[in-house]
């Protein structure tokens, strides 16, 4: 895992003063991320402990950040549990720290899910539908950074990492992904990265949806595919079906899925799996993967082969 940006206590104290936070108690890196640098920050104000998450955005520019702030504020106003950026004393939400765009948000309660239950999948489905419906009203726009052009380039750039058979498979998936862009499927703002480690639960109650930095405008079914690939997959077919059905049932409680979306779900699961097989090819300075791509290479292969057996 990775922490890309480090800093001194004195630098953080100076940064926090912009928010009126005067008594820094502690800060520690969150090492699970592979794209941005995040820290837990704790302060004590009037004998009350306050906990925050500091996100240093490594791959985006400052002018890109208002898109994410706008959707977070919209979702929070609708009662969806997302972390809303804290404002500085002069009203800014987008700030610069260590020369990079940075957001400071309150730390939300709850824990990451390790092994999802059907009840948690249903709760997530209902909330994801609420997110899609709420963001329909937003006029902001961001292209999907993981476009067909990106996928084709990533396949060739990482050709040496794959067997000949997998390389040919990924080429074909990239071709099909490009063709799918012409399909008449509902579009809107999606989360784009709704893995278990980007949510918080207390038992079966969803208490937080995190890390919207892959949010963009795309087919809504893409979000469903990401979730099913991470939340529902199991070695036991019955477990997979119960989780998937619960997730889709929860989603459909709030937003009715079109027949074309359900028909295309397997294809989008393949596209999603291929995307993460490719994004996880990144390595650190020691040559180790930041996150092992093997799981998603295997999933891509399994879904792709199964789709031709149907």
C-alpha positions as protocol buffer text, in pm:
chain_id: "A"
residue {
  index: 1
  type: UNK
  ca { x: 0 y: 0 z: 0 }
}
residue {
  index: 2
  type: UNK
  ca { x: 114 y: 361 z: -21 }
}
residue {
  index: 3
  type: UNK
  ca { x: 158 y: 696 z: 147 }
}
residue {
  index: 4
  type: UNK
  ca { x: 285 y: 924 z: -128 }
}
residue {
  index: 5
  type: UNK
  ca { x: 317 y: 1249 z: 65 }
}
residue {
  index: 6
  type: UNK
  ca { x: 469 y: 1301 z: 409 }
}
residue {
  index: 7
  type: UNK
  ca { x: 498 y: 1619 z: 615 }
}
residue {
  index: 8
  type: UNK
  ca { x: 605 y: 1749 z: 953 }
}
residue {
  index: 9
  type: UNK
  ca { x: 382 y: 1807 z: 1252 }
}
residue {
  index: 10
  type: UNK
  ca { x: 459 y: 2177 z: 1229 }
}
residue {
  index: 11
  type: UNK
  ca { x: 338 y: 2191 z: 866 }
}
residue {
  index: 12
  type: UNK
  ca { x: 11 y: 2020 z: 960 }
}
residue {
  index: 13
  type: UNK
  ca { x: -43 y: 2252 z: 1256 }
}
residue {
  index: 14
  type: UNK
  ca { x: -4 y: 2550 z: 1021 }
}
residue {
  index: 15
  type: UNK
  ca { x: -249 y: 2398 z: 770 }
}
residue {
  index: 16
  type: UNK
  ca { x: -514 y: 2325 z: 1034 }
}
residue {
  index: 17
  type: UNK
  ca { x: -511 y: 2686 z: 1151 }
}
residue {
  index: 18
  type: UNK
  ca { x: -695 y: 2775 z: 829 }
}
residue {
  index: 19
  type: UNK
  ca { x: -991 y: 2579 z: 970 }
}
residue {
  index: 20
  type: UNK
  ca { x: -966 y: 2724 z: 1320 }
}
residue {
  index: 21
  type: UNK
  ca { x: -830 y: 2393 z: 1452 }
}
residue {
  index: 22
  type: UNK
  ca { x: -571 y: 2487 z: 1712 }
}
residue {
  index: 23
  type: UNK
  ca { x: -491 y: 2181 z: 1920 }
}
residue {
  index: 24
  type: UNK
  ca { x: -353 y: 1895 z: 1712 }
}
residue {
  index: 25
  type: UNK
  ca { x: -341 y: 1579 z: 1920 }
}
residue {
  index: 26
  type: UNK
  ca { x: -214 y: 1323 z: 1666 }
}
residue {
  index: 27
  type: UNK
  ca { x: -202 y: 1221 z: 1301 }
}
residue {
  index: 28
  type: UNK
  ca { x: -134 y: 886 z: 1136 }
}
residue {
  index: 29
  type: UNK
  ca { x: -128 y: 765 z: 775 }
}
residue {
  index: 30
  type: UNK
  ca { x: -395 y: 536 z: 631 }
}
residue {
  index: 31
  type: UNK
  ca { x: -193 y: 288 z: 430 }
}
residue {
  index: 32
  type: UNK
  ca { x: -472 y: 108 z: 240 }
}
residue {
  index: 33
  type: UNK
  ca { x: -499 y: 358 z: -47 }
}
residue {
  index: 34
  type: UNK
  ca { x: -326 y: 324 z: -383 }
}
residue {
  index: 35
  type: UNK
  ca { x: -416 y: 657 z: -548 }
}
residue {
  index: 36
  type: UNK
  ca { x: -422 y: 933 z: -284 }
}
residue {
  index: 37
  type: UNK
  ca { x: -255 y: 1001 z: 49 }
}
residue {
  index: 38
  type: UNK
  ca { x: -484 y: 999 z: 353 }
}
residue {
  index: 39
  type: UNK
  ca { x: -426 y: 1057 z: 722 }
}
residue {
  index: 40
  type: UNK
  ca { x: -639 y: 1032 z: 1033 }
}
residue {
  index: 41
  type: UNK
  ca { x: -611 y: 1362 z: 1220 }
}
residue {
  index: 42
  type: UNK
  ca { x: -721 y: 1409 z: 1583 }
}
residue {
  index: 43
  type: UNK
  ca { x: -757 y: 1738 z: 1765 }
}
residue {
  index: 44
  type: UNK
  ca { x: -891 y: 1838 z: 2105 }
}
residue {
  index: 45
  type: UNK
  ca { x: -1108 y: 2148 z: 2113 }
}
residue {
  index: 46
  type: UNK
  ca { x: -1267 y: 2259 z: 2443 }
}
residue {
  index: 47
  type: UNK
  ca { x: -1186 y: 1916 z: 2591 }
}
residue {
  index: 48
  type: UNK
  ca { x: -1378 y: 1746 z: 2307 }
}
residue {
  index: 49
  type: UNK
  ca { x: -1194 y: 1505 z: 2076 }
}
residue {
  index: 50
  type: UNK
  ca { x: -1253 y: 1575 z: 1709 }
}
residue {
  index: 51
  type: UNK
  ca { x: -1149 y: 1326 z: 1439 }
}
residue {
  index: 52
  type: UNK
  ca { x: -1091 y: 1409 z: 1073 }
}
residue {
  index: 53
  type: UNK
  ca { x: -962 y: 1250 z: 755 }
}
residue {
  index: 54
  type: UNK
  ca { x: -708 y: 1451 z: 556 }
}
residue {
  index: 55
  type: UNK
  ca { x: -703 y: 1359 z: 185 }
}
residue {
  index: 56
  type: UNK
  ca { x: -410 y: 1478 z: -25 }
}
residue {
  index: 57
  type: UNK
  ca { x: -512 y: 1434 z: -389 }
}
residue {
  index: 58
  type: UNK
  ca { x: -216 y: 1300 z: -583 }
}
residue {
  index: 59
  type: UNK
  ca { x: -350 y: 1274 z: -939 }
}
residue {
  index: 60
  type: UNK
  ca { x: -593 y: 1565 z: -981 }
}
residue {
  index: 61
  type: UNK
  ca { x: -548 y: 1941 z: -1014 }
}
residue {
  index: 62
  type: UNK
  ca { x: -711 y: 2203 z: -792 }
}
residue {
  index: 63
  type: UNK
  ca { x: -961 y: 2313 z: -1064 }
}
residue {
  index: 64
  type: UNK
  ca { x: -1094 y: 1955 z: -1077 }
}
residue {
  index: 65
  type: UNK
  ca { x: -1181 y: 1938 z: -706 }
}
residue {
  index: 66
  type: UNK
  ca { x: -1506 y: 2146 z: -705 }
}
residue {
  index: 67
  type: UNK
  ca { x: -1681 y: 1864 z: -896 }
}
residue {
  index: 68
  type: UNK
  ca { x: -1628 y: 1630 z: -602 }
}
residue {
  index: 69
  type: UNK
  ca { x: -1714 y: 1892 z: -342 }
}
residue {
  index: 70
  type: UNK
  ca { x: -2040 y: 1973 z: -520 }
}
residue {
  index: 71
  type: UNK
  ca { x: -2159 y: 1613 z: -534 }
}
residue {
  index: 72
  type: UNK
  ca { x: -2061 y: 1547 z: -172 }
}
residue {
  index: 73
  type: UNK
  ca { x: -2250 y: 1854 z: -54 }
}
residue {
  index: 74
  type: UNK
  ca { x: -2554 y: 1753 z: -260 }
}
residue {
  index: 75
  type: UNK
  ca { x: -2557 y: 1399 z: -123 }
}
residue {
  index: 76
  type: UNK
  ca { x: -2510 y: 1514 z: 235 }
}
residue {
  index: 77
  type: UNK
  ca { x: -2799 y: 1760 z: 197 }
}
residue {
  index: 78
  type: UNK
  ca { x: -3015 y: 1465 z: 88 }
}
residue {
  index: 79
  type: UNK
  ca { x: -2929 y: 1271 z: 403 }
}
residue {
  index: 80
  type: UNK
  ca { x: -2689 y: 1026 z: 243 }
}
residue {
  index: 81
  type: UNK
  ca { x: -2396 y: 950 z: 479 }
}
residue {
  index: 82
  type: UNK
  ca { x: -2096 y: 1097 z: 299 }
}
residue {
  index: 83
  type: UNK
  ca { x: -1806 y: 1302 z: 439 }
}
residue {
  index: 84
  type: UNK
  ca { x: -1858 y: 1669 z: 355 }
}
residue {
  index: 85
  type: UNK
  ca { x: -1545 y: 1884 z: 321 }
}
residue {
  index: 86
  type: UNK
  ca { x: -1483 y: 2121 z: 611 }
}
residue {
  index: 87
  type: UNK
  ca { x: -1465 y: 2489 z: 523 }
}
residue {
  index: 88
  type: UNK
  ca { x: -1175 y: 2714 z: 616 }
}
residue {
  index: 89
  type: UNK
  ca { x: -1236 y: 3026 z: 822 }
}
residue {
  index: 90
  type: UNK
  ca { x: -1276 y: 3222 z: 497 }
}
residue {
  index: 91
  type: UNK
  ca { x: -1517 y: 2970 z: 343 }
}
residue {
  index: 92
  type: UNK
  ca { x: -1295 y: 2754 z: 121 }
}
residue {
  index: 93
  type: UNK
  ca { x: -1342 y: 2378 z: 88 }
}
residue {
  index: 94
  type: UNK
  ca { x: -1068 y: 2314 z: -170 }
}
residue {
  index: 95
  type: UNK
  ca { x: -726 y: 2385 z: -23 }
}
residue {
  index: 96
  type: UNK
  ca { x: -359 y: 2329 z: -98 }
}
residue {
  index: 97
  type: UNK
  ca { x: -128 y: 2135 z: 136 }
}
residue {
  index: 98
  type: UNK
  ca { x: 221 y: 2014 z: 46 }
}
residue {
  index: 99
  type: UNK
  ca { x: 161 y: 2176 z: -293 }
}
residue {
  index: 100
  type: UNK
  ca { x: -133 y: 1945 z: -373 }
}
residue {
  index: 101
  type: UNK
  ca { x: -514 y: 1972 z: -363 }
}
residue {
  index: 102
  type: UNK
  ca { x: -635 y: 1867 z: -18 }
}
residue {
  index: 103
  type: UNK
  ca { x: -969 y: 1812 z: 155 }
}
residue {
  index: 104
  type: UNK
  ca { x: -1033 y: 1785 z: 529 }
}
residue {
  index: 105
  type: UNK
  ca { x: -1349 y: 1595 z: 624 }
}
residue {
  index: 106
  type: UNK
  ca { x: -1499 y: 1468 z: 951 }
}
residue {
  index: 107
  type: UNK
  ca { x: -1426 y: 1104 z: 1024 }
}
residue {
  index: 108
  type: UNK
  ca { x: -1748 y: 901 z: 999 }
}
residue {
  index: 109
  type: UNK
  ca { x: -1846 y: 626 z: 1241 }
}
residue {
  index: 110
  type: UNK
  ca { x: -1847 y: 259 z: 1148 }
}
residue {
  index: 111
  type: UNK
  ca { x: -1619 y: -16 z: 1020 }
}
residue {
  index: 112
  type: UNK
  ca { x: -1527 y: -158 z: 681 }
}
residue {
  index: 113
  type: UNK
  ca { x: -1708 y: -476 z: 579 }
}
residue {
  index: 114
  type: UNK
  ca { x: -1490 y: -785 z: 545 }
}
residue {
  index: 115
  type: UNK
  ca { x: -1749 y: -1047 z: 449 }
}
residue {
  index: 116
  type: UNK
  ca { x: -2071 y: -890 z: 325 }
}
residue {
  index: 117
  type: UNK
  ca { x: -2408 y: -1018 z: 437 }
}
residue {
  index: 118
  type: UNK
  ca { x: -2717 y: -1018 z: 217 }
}
residue {
  index: 119
  type: UNK
  ca { x: -2869 y: -753 z: 446 }
}
residue {
  index: 120
  type: UNK
  ca { x: -2567 y: -526 z: 399 }
}
residue {
  index: 121
  type: UNK
  ca { x: -2581 y: -576 z: 22 }
}
residue {
  index: 122
  type: UNK
  ca { x: -2949 y: -477 z: 19 }
}
residue {
  index: 123
  type: UNK
  ca { x: -2876 y: -167 z: 225 }
}
residue {
  index: 124
  type: UNK
  ca { x: -2594 y: -72 z: -10 }
}
residue {
  index: 125
  type: UNK
  ca { x: -2816 y: -123 z: -316 }
}
residue {
  index: 126
  type: UNK
  ca { x: -3084 y: 104 z: -176 }
}
residue {
  index: 127
  type: UNK
  ca { x: -2829 y: 375 z: -94 }
}
residue {
  index: 128
  type: UNK
  ca { x: -2657 y: 351 z: -433 }
}
residue {
  index: 129
  type: UNK
  ca { x: -2991 y: 404 z: -607 }
}
residue {
  index: 130
  type: UNK
  ca { x: -3049 y: 710 z: -385 }
}
residue {
  index: 131
  type: UNK
  ca { x: -2707 y: 842 z: -487 }
}
residue {
  index: 132
  type: UNK
  ca { x: -2786 y: 799 z: -857 }
}
residue {
  index: 133
  type: UNK
  ca { x: -3126 y: 966 z: -822 }
}
residue {
  index: 134
  type: UNK
  ca { x: -2991 y: 1255 z: -613 }
}
residue {
  index: 135
  type: UNK
  ca { x: -2708 y: 1327 z: -855 }
}
residue {
  index: 136
  type: UNK
  ca { x: -2949 y: 1335 z: -1152 }
}
residue {
  index: 137
  type: UNK
  ca { x: -3017 y: 1695 z: -1049 }
}
residue {
  index: 138
  type: UNK
  ca { x: -2651 y: 1799 z: -1071 }
}
residue {
  index: 139
  type: UNK
  ca { x: -2532 y: 1980 z: -1382 }
}
residue {
  index: 140
  type: UNK
  ca { x: -2162 y: 1923 z: -1315 }
}
residue {
  index: 141
  type: UNK
  ca { x: -1981 y: 1685 z: -1548 }
}
residue {
  index: 142
  type: UNK
  ca { x: -1662 y: 1481 z: -1548 }
}
residue {
  index: 143
  type: UNK
  ca { x: -1555 y: 1240 z: -1820 }
}
residue {
  index: 144
  type: UNK
  ca { x: -1476 y: 885 z: -1710 }
}
residue {
  index: 145
  type: UNK
  ca { x: -1095 y: 875 z: -1683 }
}
residue {
  index: 146
  type: UNK
  ca { x: -1111 y: 499 z: -1753 }
}
residue {
  index: 147
  type: UNK
  ca { x: -1245 y: 543 z: -2105 }
}
residue {
  index: 148
  type: UNK
  ca { x: -1205 y: 301 z: -2400 }
}
residue {
  index: 149
  type: UNK
  ca { x: -899 y: 502 z: -2508 }
}
residue {
  index: 150
  type: UNK
  ca { x: -748 y: 456 z: -2161 }
}
residue {
  index: 151
  type: UNK
  ca { x: -825 y: 84 z: -2156 }
}
residue {
  index: 152
  type: UNK
  ca { x: -671 y: 17 z: -2498 }
}
residue {
  index: 153
  type: UNK
  ca { x: -355 y: 205 z: -2402 }
}
residue {
  index: 154
  type: UNK
  ca { x: -335 y: 35 z: -2061 }
}
residue {
  index: 155
  type: UNK
  ca { x: -362 y: -310 z: -2221 }
}
residue {
  index: 156
  type: UNK
  ca { x: -67 y: -238 z: -2452 }
}
residue {
  index: 157
  type: UNK
  ca { x: 138 y: -58 z: -2187 }
}
residue {
  index: 158
  type: UNK
  ca { x: 110 y: -362 z: -1958 }
}
residue {
  index: 159
  type: UNK
  ca { x: 132 y: -634 z: -2224 }
}
residue {
  index: 160
  type: UNK
  ca { x: 440 y: -788 z: -2061 }
}
residue {
  index: 161
  type: UNK
  ca { x: 243 y: -849 z: -1741 }
}
residue {
  index: 162
  type: UNK
  ca { x: -6 y: -1088 z: -1902 }
}
residue {
  index: 163
  type: UNK
  ca { x: 3 y: -1427 z: -2065 }
}
residue {
  index: 164
  type: UNK
  ca { x: -57 y: -1429 z: -2440 }
}
residue {
  index: 165
  type: UNK
  ca { x: -409 y: -1560 z: -2386 }
}
residue {
  index: 166
  type: UNK
  ca { x: -492 y: -1293 z: -2127 }
}
residue {
  index: 167
  type: UNK
  ca { x: -345 y: -1019 z: -2345 }
}
residue {
  index: 168
  type: UNK
  ca { x: -564 y: -1126 z: -2639 }
}
residue {
  index: 169
  type: UNK
  ca { x: -864 y: -1144 z: -2405 }
}
residue {
  index: 170
  type: UNK
  ca { x: -803 y: -790 z: -2274 }
}
residue {
  index: 171
  type: UNK
  ca { x: -767 y: -658 z: -2628 }
}
residue {
  index: 172
  type: UNK
  ca { x: -1108 y: -805 z: -2713 }
}
residue {
  index: 173
  type: UNK
  ca { x: -1263 y: -666 z: -2395 }
}
residue {
  index: 174
  type: UNK
  ca { x: -1129 y: -320 z: -2478 }
}
residue {
  index: 175
  type: UNK
  ca { x: -1279 y: -347 z: -2827 }
}
residue {
  index: 176
  type: UNK
  ca { x: -1618 y: -450 z: -2686 }
}
residue {
  index: 177
  type: UNK
  ca { x: -1599 y: -174 z: -2425 }
}
residue {
  index: 178
  type: UNK
  ca { x: -1562 y: 83 z: -2704 }
}
residue {
  index: 179
  type: UNK
  ca { x: -1858 y: -60 z: -2893 }
}
residue {
  index: 180
  type: UNK
  ca { x: -2073 y: -49 z: -2579 }
}
residue {
  index: 181
  type: UNK
  ca { x: -2037 y: 330 z: -2558 }
}
residue {
  index: 182
  type: UNK
  ca { x: -2302 y: 356 z: -2828 }
}
residue {
  index: 183
  type: UNK
  ca { x: -2561 y: 161 z: -2627 }
}
residue {
  index: 184
  type: UNK
  ca { x: -2879 y: 334 z: -2514 }
}
residue {
  index: 185
  type: UNK
  ca { x: -2842 y: 287 z: -2138 }
}
residue {
  index: 186
  type: UNK
  ca { x: -2921 y: 532 z: -1854 }
}
residue {
  index: 187
  type: UNK
  ca { x: -2631 y: 761 z: -1766 }
}
residue {
  index: 188
  type: UNK
  ca { x: -2550 y: 985 z: -1475 }
}
residue {
  index: 189
  type: UNK
  ca { x: -2289 y: 1053 z: -1209 }
}
residue {
  index: 190
  type: UNK
  ca { x: -2150 y: 729 z: -1066 }
}
residue {
  index: 191
  type: UNK
  ca { x: -1926 y: 660 z: -767 }
}
residue {
  index: 192
  type: UNK
  ca { x: -1697 y: 446 z: -981 }
}
residue {
  index: 193
  type: UNK
  ca { x: -1508 y: 271 z: -700 }
}
residue {
  index: 194
  type: UNK
  ca { x: -1766 y: 141 z: -451 }
}
residue {
  index: 195
  type: UNK
  ca { x: -1560 y: -135 z: -293 }
}
residue {
  index: 196
  type: UNK
  ca { x: -1615 y: -262 z: 61 }
}
residue {
  index: 197
  type: UNK
  ca { x: -1326 y: -51 z: 188 }
}
residue {
  index: 198
  type: UNK
  ca { x: -1503 y: 260 z: 63 }
}
residue {
  index: 199
  type: UNK
  ca { x: -1801 y: 207 z: 292 }
}
residue {
  index: 200
  type: UNK
  ca { x: -1861 y: 201 z: 666 }
}
residue {
  index: 201
  type: UNK
  ca { x: -2123 y: -8 z: 849 }
}
residue {
  index: 202
  type: UNK
  ca { x: -2247 y: -59 z: 1201 }
}
residue {
  index: 203
  type: UNK
  ca { x: -2384 y: -411 z: 1181 }
}
residue {
  index: 204
  type: UNK
  ca { x: -2634 y: -386 z: 892 }
}
residue {
  index: 205
  type: UNK
  ca { x: -2666 y: -7 z: 895 }
}
residue {
  index: 206
  type: UNK
  ca { x: -2466 y: 186 z: 637 }
}
residue {
  index: 207
  type: UNK
  ca { x: -2294 y: 479 z: 808 }
}
residue {
  index: 208
  type: UNK
  ca { x: -2062 y: 607 z: 537 }
}
residue {
  index: 209
  type: UNK
  ca { x: -1987 y: 611 z: 164 }
}
residue {
  index: 210
  type: UNK
  ca { x: -1627 y: 721 z: 110 }
}
residue {
  index: 211
  type: UNK
  ca { x: -1374 y: 813 z: -159 }
}
residue {
  index: 212
  type: UNK
  ca { x: -1563 y: 974 z: -445 }
}
residue {
  index: 213
  type: UNK
  ca { x: -1244 y: 1062 z: -634 }
}
residue {
  index: 214
  type: UNK
  ca { x: -1331 y: 821 z: -916 }
}
residue {
  index: 215
  type: UNK
  ca { x: -1678 y: 971 z: -955 }
}
residue {
  index: 216
  type: UNK
  ca { x: -1766 y: 1067 z: -1310 }
}
residue {
  index: 217
  type: UNK
  ca { x: -2046 y: 1063 z: -1567 }
}
residue {
  index: 218
  type: UNK
  ca { x: -2102 y: 718 z: -1714 }
}
residue {
  index: 219
  type: UNK
  ca { x: -2355 y: 437 z: -1750 }
}
residue {
  index: 220
  type: UNK
  ca { x: -2523 y: 382 z: -1412 }
}
residue {
  index: 221
  type: UNK
  ca { x: -2495 y: 5 z: -1458 }
}
residue {
  index: 222
  type: UNK
  ca { x: -2117 y: 42 z: -1428 }
}
residue {
  index: 223
  type: UNK
  ca { x: -2158 y: 119 z: -1056 }
}
residue {
  index: 224
  type: UNK
  ca { x: -2367 y: -195 z: -1013 }
}
residue {
  index: 225
  type: UNK
  ca { x: -2101 y: -404 z: -1185 }
}
residue {
  index: 226
  type: UNK
  ca { x: -1825 y: -271 z: -955 }
}
residue {
  index: 227
  type: UNK
  ca { x: -2031 y: -356 z: -647 }
}
residue {
  index: 228
  type: UNK
  ca { x: -2129 y: -707 z: -758 }
}
residue {
  index: 229
  type: UNK
  ca { x: -1767 y: -791 z: -844 }
}
residue {
  index: 230
  type: UNK
  ca { x: -1643 y: -689 z: -499 }
}
residue {
  index: 231
  type: UNK
  ca { x: -1935 y: -740 z: -261 }
}
residue {
  index: 232
  type: UNK
  ca { x: -2111 y: -1044 z: -401 }
}
residue {
  index: 233
  type: UNK
  ca { x: -1847 y: -1277 z: -547 }
}
residue {
  index: 234
  type: UNK
  ca { x: -1805 y: -1598 z: -348 }
}
residue {
  index: 235
  type: UNK
  ca { x: -1674 y: -1949 z: -402 }
}
residue {
  index: 236
  type: UNK
  ca { x: -2023 y: -2066 z: -307 }
}
residue {
  index: 237
  type: UNK
  ca { x: -2275 y: -2010 z: -586 }
}
residue {
  index: 238
  type: UNK
  ca { x: -2563 y: -1985 z: -341 }
}
residue {
  index: 239
  type: UNK
  ca { x: -2387 y: -1710 z: -143 }
}
residue {
  index: 240
  type: UNK
  ca { x: -2315 y: -1514 z: -460 }
}
residue {
  index: 241
  type: UNK
  ca { x: -2677 y: -1535 z: -571 }
}
residue {
  index: 242
  type: UNK
  ca { x: -2818 y: -1431 z: -233 }
}
residue {
  index: 243
  type: UNK
  ca { x: -2586 y: -1130 z: -213 }
}
residue {
  index: 244
  type: UNK
  ca { x: -2641 y: -1025 z: -575 }
}
residue {
  index: 245
  type: UNK
  ca { x: -3019 y: -1063 z: -552 }
}
residue {
  index: 246
  type: UNK
  ca { x: -3030 y: -871 z: -225 }
}
residue {
  index: 247
  type: UNK
  ca { x: -2821 y: -590 z: -374 }
}
residue {
  index: 248
  type: UNK
  ca { x: -3038 y: -565 z: -687 }
}
residue {
  index: 249
  type: UNK
  ca { x: -3356 y: -586 z: -479 }
}
residue {
  index: 250
  type: UNK
  ca { x: -3235 y: -301 z: -258 }
}
residue {
  index: 251
  type: UNK
  ca { x: -3142 y: -92 z: -560 }
}
residue {
  index: 252
  type: UNK
  ca { x: -3477 y: -157 z: -730 }
}
residue {
  index: 253
  type: UNK
  ca { x: -3662 y: -38 z: -419 }
}
residue {
  index: 254
  type: UNK
  ca { x: -3553 y: 315 z: -510 }
}
residue {
  index: 255
  type: UNK
  ca { x: -3480 y: 306 z: -883 }
}
residue {
  index: 256
  type: UNK
  ca { x: -3630 y: 59 z: -1129 }
}
residue {
  index: 257
  type: UNK
  ca { x: -3366 y: -107 z: -1344 }
}
residue {
  index: 258
  type: UNK
  ca { x: -3429 y: -112 z: -1717 }
}
residue {
  index: 259
  type: UNK
  ca { x: -3436 y: -449 z: -1892 }
}
residue {
  index: 260
  type: UNK
  ca { x: -3137 y: -339 z: -2104 }
}
residue {
  index: 261
  type: UNK
  ca { x: -2938 y: -264 z: -1789 }
}
residue {
  index: 262
  type: UNK
  ca { x: -2997 y: -612 z: -1649 }
}
residue {
  index: 263
  type: UNK
  ca { x: -2912 y: -767 z: -1985 }
}
residue {
  index: 264
  type: UNK
  ca { x: -2583 y: -576 z: -2003 }
}
residue {
  index: 265
  type: UNK
  ca { x: -2480 y: -636 z: -1641 }
}
residue {
  index: 266
  type: UNK
  ca { x: -2250 y: -932 z: -1718 }
}
residue {
  index: 267
  type: UNK
  ca { x: -2071 y: -734 z: -1989 }
}
residue {
  index: 268
  type: UNK
  ca { x: -2016 y: -445 z: -1752 }
}
residue {
  index: 269
  type: UNK
  ca { x: -1887 y: -681 z: -1487 }
}
residue {
  index: 270
  type: UNK
  ca { x: -1626 y: -790 z: -1740 }
}
residue {
  index: 271
  type: UNK
  ca { x: -1537 y: -430 z: -1827 }
}
residue {
  index: 272
  type: UNK
  ca { x: -1511 y: -341 z: -1458 }
}
residue {
  index: 273
  type: UNK
  ca { x: -1298 y: -642 z: -1372 }
}
residue {
  index: 274
  type: UNK
  ca { x: -1064 y: -563 z: -1662 }
}
residue {
  index: 275
  type: UNK
  ca { x: -1032 y: -203 z: -1548 }
}
residue {
  index: 276
  type: UNK
  ca { x: -915 y: -302 z: -1200 }
}
residue {
  index: 277
  type: UNK
  ca { x: -689 y: -574 z: -1340 }
}
residue {
  index: 278
  type: UNK
  ca { x: -520 y: -291 z: -1531 }
}
residue {
  index: 279
  type: UNK
  ca { x: -520 y: -17 z: -1266 }
}
residue {
  index: 280
  type: UNK
  ca { x: -362 y: -256 z: -1017 }
}
residue {
  index: 281
  type: UNK
  ca { x: -55 y: -300 z: -1236 }
}
residue {
  index: 282
  type: UNK
  ca { x: 103 y: 1 z: -1062 }
}
residue {
  index: 283
  type: UNK
  ca { x: 412 y: -79 z: -854 }
}
residue {
  index: 284
  type: UNK
  ca { x: 605 y: 101 z: -584 }
}
residue {
  index: 285
  type: UNK
  ca { x: 973 y: 196 z: -591 }
}
residue {
  index: 286
  type: UNK
  ca { x: 1067 y: -155 z: -477 }
}
residue {
  index: 287
  type: UNK
  ca { x: 884 y: -311 z: -769 }
}
residue {
  index: 288
  type: UNK
  ca { x: 601 y: -452 z: -557 }
}
residue {
  index: 289
  type: UNK
  ca { x: 238 y: -412 z: -660 }
}
residue {
  index: 290
  type: UNK
  ca { x: 55 y: -142 z: -463 }
}
residue {
  index: 291
  type: UNK
  ca { x: -240 y: -382 z: -476 }
}
residue {
  index: 292
  type: UNK
  ca { x: -220 y: -733 z: -618 }
}
residue {
  index: 293
  type: UNK
  ca { x: -396 y: -745 z: -957 }
}
residue {
  index: 294
  type: UNK
  ca { x: -418 y: -1125 z: -958 }
}
residue {
  index: 295
  type: UNK
  ca { x: -769 y: -1137 z: -809 }
}
residue {
  index: 296
  type: UNK
  ca { x: -908 y: -918 z: -1085 }
}
residue {
  index: 297
  type: UNK
  ca { x: -714 y: -1083 z: -1365 }
}
residue {
  index: 298
  type: UNK
  ca { x: -867 y: -1414 z: -1253 }
}
residue {
  index: 299
  type: UNK
  ca { x: -1214 y: -1262 z: -1221 }
}
residue {
  index: 300
  type: UNK
  ca { x: -1190 y: -1105 z: -1566 }
}
residue {
  index: 301
  type: UNK
  ca { x: -1088 y: -1437 z: -1718 }
}
residue {
  index: 302
  type: UNK
  ca { x: -1363 y: -1629 z: -1539 }
}
residue {
  index: 303
  type: UNK
  ca { x: -1638 y: -1384 z: -1637 }
}
residue {
  index: 304
  type: UNK
  ca { x: -1513 y: -1360 z: -1994 }
}
residue {
  index: 305
  type: UNK
  ca { x: -1499 y: -1737 z: -2043 }
}
residue {
  index: 306
  type: UNK
  ca { x: -1840 y: -1784 z: -1880 }
}
residue {
  index: 307
  type: UNK
  ca { x: -1998 y: -1523 z: -2106 }
}
residue {
  index: 308
  type: UNK
  ca { x: -1908 y: -1731 z: -2409 }
}
residue {
  index: 309
  type: UNK
  ca { x: -2042 y: -2048 z: -2254 }
}
residue {
  index: 310
  type: UNK
  ca { x: -2387 y: -1902 z: -2192 }
}
